[in-house]
């Protein structure tokens, strides 16, 4: 396997906020973010509406003791 670079873009400059990772010379893209800004992410990244693999993890805002 040949070496590759991963580019991580911080939309707000916050490493805990909205992050987009891309492998150079590839169509692979990952968008990671807390649940709260989902609406903002959908507006900023229309590609999120396309088919893909989506994993939702984290605490339930309505029941903090539940994942």
Beta strands, then each sheet from edge to edge (+ up, - down):
strand 1: 6-10
strand 2: 19-23
strand 3: 29-32
sheet 1: 1+ 2- 3+
end
